[in-house]
Amino acid sequence: MIKQTTLAIAVVLLLGYVGPSQQGAPCKTPDHIQAWTPWLDRDDPSGSGDWEPITDLLTDNPETMCSKPIDMEVMTISGLTIKQTKENIYVNDLTHGFGCRNTDQINRNCSDYKVRFSCSPKSCENVCWTKWYDRDNPTRTGDWENLGALHKENAKGSICAIPVYIEAVYC
């Protein structure tokens, strides 16, 4: 336990930041990475309501929408949450998207909503993981996996200059 704590403290001190941990191959299951689309607002609450269906948003925004979003956020264009509006929402899910029917509202009018979706990154372009490095063996003073030394000892470009995340495993 003391060795694990010492290793964790040394990693934080040497590299400055410990990002979220992740299970499995980093680029295959990046659960902690959320790539959000821009806020999208394809409809106004005129007519029968305010409709933001996923199929239409995908057709209208193929460069920013993903076909299988993993999360969705909804708010009015003025920044209110659904709960704050106290409106009755017809649909709000990852299968259909969002829909508010005017006839379901006390004042017969929905607010104007916008939506955004979280998608799995299409590649490792946001966060890429290196292979595992082990340049030092534990001694009485610890196990020193110093970023500067790793840069000097490995091919240029194999480790980014300013890592976003680090993961250390005690063996």
MDTraj code that builds the backbone (N, CA, C; nanometers):
import mdtraj as md
import numpy as np

residues = "MET ILE LYS GLN THR THR LEU ALA ILE ALA VAL VAL LEU LEU LEU GLY TYR VAL GLY PRO SER GLN GLN GLY ALA PRO CYS LYS THR PRO ASP HIS ILE GLN ALA TRP THR PRO TRP LEU ASP ARG ASP ASP PRO SER GLY SER GLY ASP TRP GLU PRO ILE THR ASP LEU LEU THR ASP ASN PRO GLU THR MET CYS SER LYS PRO ILE ASP MET GLU VAL MET THR ILE SER GLY LEU THR ILE LYS GLN THR LYS GLU ASN ILE TYR VAL ASN ASP LEU THR HIS GLY PHE GLY CYS ARG ASN THR ASP GLN ILE ASN ARG ASN CYS SER ASP TYR LYS VAL ARG PHE SER CYS SER PRO LYS SER CYS GLU ASN VAL CYS TRP THR LYS TRP TYR ASP ARG ASP ASN PRO THR ARG THR GLY ASP TRP GLU ASN LEU GLY ALA LEU HIS LYS GLU ASN ALA LYS GLY SER ILE CYS ALA ILE PRO VAL TYR ILE GLU ALA VAL TYR CYS".split()
xyz = np.array([
    [0.0827, -0.1194, 0.0000],
    [0.0000, 0.0000, 0.0000],
    [0.0867, 0.1252, 0.0000],
    [0.1925, 0.1259, 0.0806],
    [0.2805, 0.2423, 0.0868],
    [0.3497, 0.2623, -0.0475],
    [0.3904, 0.1513, -0.1131],
    [0.4549, 0.1627, -0.2433],
    [0.3593, 0.2221, -0.3461],
    [0.2320, 0.1807, -0.3430],
    [0.1343, 0.2347, -0.4366],
    [0.1131, 0.3837, -0.4139],
    [0.1023, 0.4241, -0.2896],
    [0.0827, 0.5653, -0.2571],
    [0.2044, 0.6467, -0.2989],
    [0.3238, 0.5935, -0.2721],
    [0.4463, 0.6628, -0.3109],
    [0.4527, 0.6788, -0.4621],
    [0.4177, 0.5724, -0.5359],
    [0.4189, 0.5791, -0.6808],
    [0.3196, 0.6837, -0.7307],
    [0.1997, 0.6853, -0.6764],
    [0.0986, 0.7817, -0.7191],
    [0.1432, 0.9243, -0.6907],
    [0.2004, 0.9485, -0.5741],
    [0.2481, 1.0829, -0.5395],
    [0.3619, 1.1228, -0.6323],
    [0.4539, 1.0314, -0.6604],
    [0.5660, 1.0617, -0.7497],
    [0.5161, 1.0958, -0.8892],
    [0.4170, 1.0232, -0.9401],
    [0.3622, 1.0505, -1.0724],
    [0.2990, 1.1883, -1.0762],
    [0.2209, 1.2225, -0.9741],
    [0.1569, 1.3545, -0.9699],
    [0.2624, 1.4646, -0.9634],
    [0.3627, 1.4471, -0.8817],
    [0.4656, 1.5494, -0.8687],
    [0.5485, 1.5641, -0.9959],
    [0.5807, 1.4544, -1.0611],
    [0.6632, 1.4599, -1.1808],
    [0.5876, 1.5110, -1.3026],
    [0.4617, 1.4741, -1.3162],
    [0.3889, 1.5088, -1.4371],
    [0.2791, 1.6116, -1.4151],
    [0.2443, 1.6372, -1.2926],
    [0.1553, 1.7476, -1.2634],
    [0.0069, 1.7192, -1.2633],
    [-0.0381, 1.6225, -1.3390],
    [-0.1823, 1.6004, -1.3470],
    [-0.2094, 1.4527, -1.3692],
    [-0.3043, 1.4011, -1.2982],
    [-0.3487, 1.2642, -1.3206],
    [-0.4912, 1.2725, -1.3709],
    [-0.5127, 1.2316, -1.4936],
    [-0.6450, 1.2350, -1.5540],
    [-0.7243, 1.1124, -1.5137],
    [-0.8428, 1.0994, -1.5689],
    [-0.9272, 0.9871, -1.5346],
    [-0.8641, 0.8554, -1.5762],
    [-0.8872, 0.7545, -1.4962],
    [-0.8384, 0.6218, -1.5293],
    [-0.9363, 0.5567, -1.6244],
    [-0.8900, 0.4568, -1.6920],
    [-0.9796, 0.3897, -1.7837],
    [-0.9441, 0.2425, -1.7905],
    [-1.0418, 0.1609, -1.8155],
    [-1.0227, 0.0175, -1.8248],
    [-1.0051, -0.0207, -1.9709],
    [-0.9282, -0.1258, -1.9955],
    [-0.9133, -0.1780, -2.1305],
    [-0.8237, -0.0910, -2.2150],
    [-0.8251, -0.1169, -2.3448],
    [-0.7421, -0.0424, -2.4389],
    [-0.7933, 0.1002, -2.4489],
    [-0.7094, 0.1991, -2.4233],
    [-0.7550, 0.3376, -2.4146],
    [-0.8331, 0.3893, -2.5345],
    [-0.7925, 0.3559, -2.6550],
    [-0.8612, 0.4114, -2.7708],
    [-0.9840, 0.3311, -2.8104],
    [-1.0022, 0.2128, -2.7530],
    [-1.1180, 0.1319, -2.7879],
    [-1.2374, 0.1587, -2.6980],
    [-1.2149, 0.1982, -2.5747],
    [-1.3248, 0.2249, -2.4816],
    [-1.3001, 0.3546, -2.4054],
    [-1.2999, 0.4687, -2.4760],
    [-1.2710, 0.5955, -2.4081],
    [-1.3929, 0.6527, -2.3369],
    [-1.4380, 0.5847, -2.2313],
    [-1.5592, 0.6280, -2.1614],
    [-1.5466, 0.7665, -2.1004],
    [-1.4259, 0.8073, -2.0634],
    [-1.4106, 0.9363, -1.9975],
    [-1.3932, 1.0511, -2.0959],
    [-1.3860, 1.0200, -2.2241],
    [-1.3683, 1.1243, -2.3251],
    [-1.5047, 1.1567, -2.3833],
    [-1.5452, 1.2806, -2.3756],
    [-1.6725, 1.3218, -2.4330],
    [-1.6465, 1.4238, -2.5418],
    [-1.6824, 1.3878, -2.6611],
    [-1.6712, 1.4793, -2.7742],
    [-1.8112, 1.5319, -2.8027],
    [-1.8399, 1.6544, -2.7639],
    [-1.9735, 1.7129, -2.7804],
    [-1.9860, 1.7832, -2.9137],
    [-2.1021, 1.7693, -2.9753],
    [-2.1315, 1.8458, -3.0957],
    [-2.1551, 1.9913, -3.0540],
    [-2.1546, 2.0814, -3.1492],
    [-2.2008, 2.2172, -3.1159],
    [-2.3501, 2.2109, -3.0828],
    [-2.4024, 2.3155, -3.0203],
    [-2.5460, 2.3224, -2.9952],
    [-2.6172, 2.3329, -3.1296],
    [-2.7235, 2.2561, -3.1453],
    [-2.7985, 2.2515, -3.2711],
    [-2.9433, 2.2926, -3.2459],
    [-2.9977, 2.3745, -3.3371],
    [-3.1355, 2.4225, -3.3248],
    [-3.1925, 2.4293, -3.4654],
    [-3.2581, 2.3219, -3.5084],
    [-3.3074, 2.3156, -3.6451],
    [-3.4519, 2.3610, -3.6592],
    [-3.5232, 2.3754, -3.5470],
    [-3.6655, 2.4065, -3.5535],
    [-3.7008, 2.5161, -3.4534],
    [-3.8063, 2.5869, -3.4828],
    [-3.8609, 2.6860, -3.3908],
    [-3.9946, 2.6337, -3.3392],
    [-4.0444, 2.6851, -3.2269],
    [-4.1673, 2.6305, -3.1693],
    [-4.2952, 2.6708, -3.2423],
    [-4.2848, 2.7192, -3.3641],
    [-4.4063, 2.7517, -3.4395],
    [-4.4692, 2.6217, -3.4898],
    [-4.5872, 2.6284, -3.5428],
    [-4.6545, 2.5073, -3.5917],
    [-4.6962, 2.4190, -3.4748],
    [-4.6580, 2.2932, -3.4794],
    [-4.7027, 2.1983, -3.3771],
    [-4.6118, 2.1924, -3.2552],
    [-4.4928, 2.2537, -3.2625],
    [-4.4004, 2.2505, -3.1491],
    [-4.2569, 2.2720, -3.1916],
    [-4.1652, 2.2336, -3.1056],
    [-4.0222, 2.2455, -3.1346],
    [-3.9669, 2.1035, -3.1471],
    [-3.9144, 2.0704, -3.2636],
    [-3.8711, 1.9340, -3.2940],
    [-3.7235, 1.9325, -3.3320],
    [-3.6488, 1.8503, -3.2624],
    [-3.5055, 1.8330, -3.2881],
    [-3.4770, 1.6824, -3.3031],
    [-3.5311, 1.6191, -3.4082],
    [-3.5126, 1.4749, -3.4245],
    [-3.3697, 1.4396, -3.4685],
    [-3.3187, 1.3319, -3.4135],
    [-3.1813, 1.2905, -3.4443],
    [-3.1635, 1.2662, -3.5935],
    [-3.2604, 1.2015, -3.6598],
    [-3.2449, 1.1716, -3.8029],
    [-3.2283, 1.2999, -3.8852],
    [-3.3065, 1.4019, -3.8562],
    [-3.2944, 1.5283, -3.9299],
    [-3.1642, 1.6004, -3.8954],
    [-3.1273, 1.5985, -3.7679],
    [-3.0025, 1.6641, -3.7281],
    [-2.8826, 1.5968, -3.7936],
    [-2.8868, 1.4651, -3.8074],
    [-2.7784, 1.3917, -3.8735],
    [-2.7724, 1.4270, -4.0220],
    [-2.8876, 1.4362, -4.0857],
    [-2.8925, 1.4735, -4.2271],
    [-2.8431, 1.6165, -4.2482],
    [-2.8858, 1.7071, -4.1620],
    [-2.8503, 1.8489, -4.1761],
    [-2.7072, 1.8800, -4.1328],
    [-2.6499, 1.7973, -4.0470],
    [-2.5175, 1.8255, -3.9885],
    [-2.4262, 1.7034, -3.9926],
    [-2.4013, 1.6457, -4.1101],
    [-2.3231, 1.5220, -4.1164],
    [-2.1782, 1.5388, -4.0681],
    [-2.1268, 1.6597, -4.0765],
    [-1.9875, 1.6829, -4.0352],
    [-1.9712, 1.6914, -3.8840],
    [-2.0782, 1.7182, -3.8105],
    [-2.0664, 1.7314, -3.6651],
    [-2.1449, 1.6271, -3.5864],
    [-2.2476, 1.5675, -3.6475],
    [-2.3296, 1.4690, -3.5768],
    [-2.2714, 1.3291, -3.5929],
    [-2.2920, 1.2472, -3.4913],
    [-2.2555, 1.1062, -3.5006],
    [-2.3830, 1.0248, -3.5127],
    [-2.3741, 0.9069, -3.5715],
    [-2.4941, 0.8266, -3.5939],
    [-2.5451, 0.7597, -3.4670],
    [-2.4561, 0.7397, -3.3676],
    [-2.4972, 0.6753, -3.2423],
    [-2.4485, 0.7570, -3.1223],
    [-2.5176, 0.8662, -3.0890],
    [-2.4756, 0.9468, -2.9733],
    [-2.4862, 0.8669, -2.8440],
    [-2.3979, 0.9019, -2.7488],
    [-2.3985, 0.8318, -2.6201],
    [-2.4597, 0.9163, -2.5086],
    [-2.4864, 1.0432, -2.5367],
    [-2.5498, 1.1310, -2.4388],
    [-2.6094, 1.2496, -2.5131],
    [-2.7017, 1.3182, -2.4478],
    [-2.7678, 1.4332, -2.5090],
    [-2.7973, 1.5370, -2.4013],
    [-2.7803, 1.6621, -2.4348],
    [-2.8178, 1.7720, -2.3472],
    [-2.9173, 1.8599, -2.4207],
    [-3.0135, 1.9125, -2.3469],
    [-3.1178, 1.9973, -2.4042],
    [-3.1330, 2.1207, -2.3161],
    [-3.1458, 2.2355, -2.3783],
    [-3.1784, 2.3590, -2.3064],
    [-3.2432, 2.4566, -2.4034],
    [-3.3075, 2.5567, -2.3494],
    [-3.3674, 2.6589, -2.4355],
    [-3.2554, 2.7449, -2.4932],
    [-3.2871, 2.8160, -2.6000],
    [-3.1838, 2.9016, -2.6583],
    [-3.1437, 3.0148, -2.5627],
    [-3.2271, 3.0402, -2.4622],
    [-3.1911, 3.1409, -2.3611],
    [-3.1135, 3.0799, -2.2438],
    [-3.0950, 2.9461, -2.2453],
    [-3.0123, 2.8822, -2.1431],
    [-3.0863, 2.8148, -2.0286],
    [-3.2177, 2.8007, -2.0360],
    [-3.2930, 2.7343, -1.9305],
    [-3.2947, 2.5831, -1.9529],
    [-3.2912, 2.5068, -1.8443],
    [-3.3051, 2.3618, -1.8542],
    [-3.4525, 2.3277, -1.8737],
    [-3.4790, 2.2033, -1.9127],
    [-3.6180, 2.1583, -1.9264],
    [-3.6909, 2.1741, -1.7939],
    [-3.6265, 2.1353, -1.6859],
    [-3.6886, 2.1452, -1.5531],
    [-3.7253, 2.2901, -1.5206],
    [-3.6380, 2.3841, -1.5552],
    [-3.6662, 2.5251, -1.5262],
    [-3.7865, 2.5779, -1.6056],
    [-3.8079, 2.5257, -1.7257],
    [-3.9213, 2.5727, -1.8066],
    [-4.0539, 2.5169, -1.7567],
    [-4.0489, 2.4040, -1.6855],
    [-4.1692, 2.3351, -1.6356],
    [-4.2621, 2.2936, -1.7490],
    [-4.2065, 2.2743, -1.8689],
    [-4.2865, 2.2322, -1.9825],
    [-4.2972, 2.0795, -1.9871],
    [-4.4057, 2.0322, -2.0463],
    [-4.4263, 1.8889, -2.0685],
    [-4.3566, 1.8507, -2.1992],
    [-4.2623, 1.7605, -2.1909],
    [-4.1831, 1.7233, -2.3075],
    [-4.2389, 1.5941, -2.3674],
    [-4.2578, 1.5940, -2.4971],
    [-4.3149, 1.4796, -2.5673],
    [-4.2125, 1.3671, -2.5829],
    [-4.0920, 1.3993, -2.6244],
    [-3.9859, 1.2993, -2.6406],
    [-3.8508, 1.3634, -2.6086],
    [-3.7656, 1.2860, -2.5411],
    [-3.6318, 1.3345, -2.5048],
    [-3.5442, 1.2105, -2.4821],
    [-3.4951, 1.1532, -2.5930],
    [-3.4139, 1.0322, -2.5800],
    [-3.3133, 1.0216, -2.6945],
    [-3.2225, 0.9258, -2.6808],
    [-3.1161, 0.9081, -2.7802],
    [-3.1619, 0.8328, -2.9045],
    [-3.2824, 0.7797, -2.9036],
    [-3.3344, 0.7117, -3.0217],
    [-3.4007, 0.8108, -3.1160],
    [-3.4807, 0.9002, -3.0600],
    [-3.5586, 0.9926, -3.1423],
    [-3.5068, 1.1362, -3.1396],
    [-3.4443, 1.1772, -3.0334],
    [-3.4022, 1.3159, -3.0175],
    [-3.4935, 1.3883, -2.9211],
    [-3.5307, 1.5094, -2.9562],
    [-3.6109, 1.5924, -2.8669],
    [-3.7345, 1.6440, -2.9387],
    [-3.8451, 1.6498, -2.8651],
    [-3.9675, 1.7067, -2.9202],
    [-4.0554, 1.7637, -2.8108],
    [-4.1055, 1.8827, -2.8361],
    [-4.1980, 1.9495, -2.7444],
    [-4.3212, 1.9876, -2.8260],
    [-4.4381, 1.9373, -2.7833],
    [-4.5636, 1.9682, -2.8538],
    [-4.6308, 2.0899, -2.7894],
    [-4.6674, 2.1838, -2.8716],
    [-4.7369, 2.3038, -2.8221],
    [-4.8659, 2.2673, -2.7484],
    [-4.9396, 2.1681, -2.7971],
    [-5.0681, 2.1315, -2.7363],
    [-5.0525, 2.0749, -2.5946],
    [-4.9318, 2.0321, -2.5577],
    [-4.9080, 1.9780, -2.4233],
    [-4.8777, 2.0862, -2.3199],
    [-4.8703, 2.2117, -2.3644],
    [-4.8309, 2.3198, -2.2747],
    [-4.9529, 2.3992, -2.2281],
    [-4.9449, 2.4489, -2.1066],
    [-5.0556, 2.5283, -2.0506],
    [-5.0838, 2.6504, -2.1386],
    [-4.9773, 2.7173, -2.1831],
    [-4.9950, 2.8367, -2.2670],
    [-4.9974, 2.8036, -2.4171],
    [-5.0001, 2.6740, -2.4492],
    [-5.0064, 2.6237, -2.5871],
    [-4.8865, 2.6642, -2.6729],
    [-4.7694, 2.6849, -2.6071],
    [-4.6504, 2.7230, -2.6824],
    [-4.5252, 2.6697, -2.6125],
    [-4.4434, 2.5950, -2.6850],
    [-4.3156, 2.5456, -2.6317],
    [-4.2098, 2.6550, -2.6389],
    [-4.1119, 2.6428, -2.5562],
    [-3.9937, 2.7284, -2.5683],
    [-3.9152, 2.6837, -2.6910],
    [-3.8191, 2.7643, -2.7317],
    [-3.7307, 2.7280, -2.8427],
    [-3.6098, 2.6569, -2.7830],
    [-3.5938, 2.5286, -2.8154],
    [-3.4881, 2.4469, -2.7570],
    [-3.3722, 2.4253, -2.8531],
    [-3.2569, 2.3963, -2.7943],
    [-3.1397, 2.3540, -2.8697],
    [-3.0884, 2.2256, -2.8042],
    [-3.0181, 2.1450, -2.8817],
    [-2.9666, 2.0176, -2.8328],
    [-2.8203, 2.0028, -2.8726],
    [-2.7508, 1.9186, -2.7964],
    [-2.6171, 1.8771, -2.8376],
    [-2.5984, 1.7331, -2.7946],
    [-2.5082, 1.6658, -2.8635],
    [-2.4894, 1.5239, -2.8419],
    [-2.3437, 1.4930, -2.8120],
    [-2.3237, 1.3933, -2.7271],
    [-2.1898, 1.3441, -2.6992],
    [-2.1686, 1.2196, -2.7830],
    [-2.0566, 1.2184, -2.8505],
    [-2.0238, 1.1071, -2.9387],
    [-1.8882, 1.0502, -2.8981],
    [-1.8705, 0.9225, -2.9214],
    [-1.7379, 0.8645, -2.9010],
    [-1.6457, 0.9269, -3.0039],
    [-1.5219, 0.9600, -2.9653],
    [-1.4304, 1.0159, -3.0641],
    [-1.4133, 0.9209, -3.1815],
    [-1.4113, 0.9764, -3.3024],
    [-1.3989, 0.8940, -3.4219],
    [-1.2602, 0.8324, -3.4337],
    [-1.1651, 0.8924, -3.3686],
    [-1.0292, 0.8392, -3.3704],
    [-0.9652, 0.8775, -3.2389],
    [-0.8391, 0.8558, -3.2275],
    [-0.7665, 0.8963, -3.1073],
    [-0.7124, 1.0372, -3.1243],
    [-0.7753, 1.1176, -3.2078],
    [-0.7200, 1.2496, -3.2327],
    [-0.7308, 1.3408, -3.1104],
    [-0.8294, 1.3197, -3.0230],
    [-0.8394, 1.4011, -2.9026],
    [-0.7474, 1.3518, -2.7920],
    [-0.7427, 1.2218, -2.7722],
    [-0.6560, 1.1625, -2.6710],
    [-0.5966, 1.0353, -2.7275],
    [-0.4673, 1.0313, -2.7376],
    [-0.3985, 0.9111, -2.7824],
    [-0.3124, 0.8596, -2.6686],
    [-0.3013, 0.7304, -2.6609],
    [-0.2215, 0.6691, -2.5556],
    [-0.0957, 0.6092, -2.6158],
    [0.0144, 0.6261, -2.5477],
    [0.1399, 0.5642, -2.5899],
    [0.1416, 0.4198, -2.5448],
    [0.2459, 0.3493, -2.5853],
    [0.2672, 0.2174, -2.5271],
    [0.3091, 0.2398, -2.3820],
    [0.3154, 0.1332, -2.3037],
    [0.3598, 0.1438, -2.1643],
    [0.5103, 0.1638, -2.1602],
    [0.5569, 0.2526, -2.0717],
    [0.6998, 0.2760, -2.0516],
    [0.7387, 0.2395, -1.9090],
    [0.8567, 0.1810, -1.8949],
    [0.9100, 0.1446, -1.7639],
    [1.0610, 0.1662, -1.7723],
    [1.1087, 0.2830, -1.7355],
    [1.2492, 0.3171, -1.7518],
    [1.3310, 0.3002, -1.6238],
    [1.2671, 0.2754, -1.5131],
    [1.3377, 0.2720, -1.3857],
    [1.2828, 0.1569, -1.3021],
    [1.3672, 0.1035, -1.2171],
    [1.3244, -0.0003, -1.1245],
    [1.3141, 0.0584, -0.9847],
    [1.2230, 0.0064, -0.9036],
    [1.2064, 0.0594, -0.7679],
    [1.3340, 0.0454, -0.6841],
    [1.3624, 0.1512, -0.6099],
    [1.4722, 0.1508, -0.5128],
    [1.4156, 0.2008, -0.3814],
    [1.5032, 0.2268, -0.2855],
    [1.4560, 0.2801, -0.1567],
    [1.3872, 0.4154, -0.1726],
    [1.4235, 0.4918, -0.2748],
    [1.3655, 0.6250, -0.2923],
    [1.2426, 0.6258, -0.3827],
    [1.2129, 0.5136, -0.4478],
    [1.0932, 0.5069, -0.5309],
    [1.1217, 0.4559, -0.6701],
    [1.0221, 0.4618, -0.7551],
    [1.0304, 0.4219, -0.8951],
    [1.0078, 0.5487, -0.9757],
    [1.1101, 0.5966, -1.0436],
    [1.1062, 0.7286, -1.1064],
    [1.0859, 0.7178, -1.2566],
    [0.9634, 0.7381, -1.3002],
    [0.9290, 0.7395, -1.4426],
    [0.9179, 0.8853, -1.4853],
    [1.0305, 0.9525, -1.4871],
    [1.0392, 1.0960, -1.5117],
    [1.0132, 1.1278, -1.6586],
    [0.9208, 1.2222, -1.6850],
    [0.8833, 1.2573, -1.8217],
    [1.0025, 1.3063, -1.9026],
    [1.0868, 1.3901, -1.8434],
    [1.2045, 1.4402, -1.9153],
    [1.2968, 1.3278, -1.9578],
    [1.3200, 1.2335, -1.8690],
    [1.4060, 1.1189, -1.9016],
    [1.3404, 1.0313, -2.0079],
    [1.2099, 1.0116, -1.9982],
    [1.1401, 0.9316, -2.0994],
    [1.1524, 0.9975, -2.2370],
    [1.1447, 1.1295, -2.2423],
    [1.1608, 1.2010, -2.3700],
    [1.2996, 1.1782, -2.4263],
    [1.4024, 1.1902, -2.3427],
    [1.5409, 1.1746, -2.3888],
    [1.5710, 1.0330, -2.4353],
    [1.5118, 0.9344, -2.3703],
    [1.5452, 0.7943, -2.3965],
    [1.4628, 0.7304, -2.5078],
    [1.3621, 0.7985, -2.5605],
    [1.2745, 0.7382, -2.6617],
    [1.2708, 0.8220, -2.7880],
    [1.2296, 0.7573, -2.8960],
    [1.2258, 0.8221, -3.0265],
    [1.1423, 0.9498, -3.0209],
    [1.1921, 1.0521, -3.0902],
    [1.1217, 1.1800, -3.0928],
    [0.9794, 1.1607, -3.1456],
    [0.8827, 1.2167, -3.0747],
    [0.7441, 1.2083, -3.1147],
    [0.6691, 1.0882, -3.0589],
    [0.7401, 0.9946, -2.9957],
    [0.6696, 0.8778, -2.9422],
    [0.5949, 0.9111, -2.8140],
    [0.6354, 1.0202, -2.7465],
    [0.5652, 1.0694, -2.6278],
    [0.5396, 1.2177, -2.6516],
    [0.4167, 1.2604, -2.6364],
    [0.3868, 1.4015, -2.6615],
    [0.4553, 1.4907, -2.5588],
    [0.4814, 1.6144, -2.5998],
    [0.5542, 1.7080, -2.5140],
    [0.4774, 1.7444, -2.3879],
    [0.3482, 1.7627, -2.4014],
    [0.2654, 1.8007, -2.2868],
    [0.1498, 1.7012, -2.2765],
    [0.1673, 1.5943, -2.1992],
    [0.0608, 1.4938, -2.1875],
    [-0.0656, 1.5522, -2.1254],
    [-0.1783, 1.5029, -2.1707],
    [-0.3069, 1.5422, -2.1153],
    [-0.3434, 1.4512, -1.9991],
    [-0.3163, 1.3214, -2.0129],
    [-0.3469, 1.2234, -1.9103],
    [-0.2259, 1.1340, -1.8858],
    [-0.2193, 1.0741, -1.7707],
    [-0.1205, 0.9738, -1.7412],
    [-0.1872, 0.8639, -1.6619],
    [-0.1480, 0.7428, -1.6903],
    [-0.1993, 0.6300, -1.6142],
    [-0.0811, 0.5476, -1.5691],
    [-0.0745, 0.5176, -1.4414],
    [0.0343, 0.4381, -1.3848],
    [-0.0258, 0.3133, -1.3213],
    [0.0433, 0.2017, -1.3384],
    [-0.0015, 0.0752, -1.2820],
    [0.1099, 0.0190, -1.1965],
    [0.0737, -0.0220, -1.0777],
    [0.1690, -0.0841, -0.9861],
    [0.1778, -0.2321, -1.0192],
    [0.2973, -0.2797, -1.0435],
    [0.3166, -0.4222, -1.0735],
    [0.3947, -0.4905, -0.9637],
])
top = md.Topology()
chain = top.add_chain()
for i, resn in enumerate(residues, 1):
    res = top.add_residue(resn, chain, resSeq=i)
    for name in ("N", "CA", "C"):
        top.add_atom(name, md.element.get_by_symbol(name[0]), res)
traj = md.Trajectory(xyz[None], top)
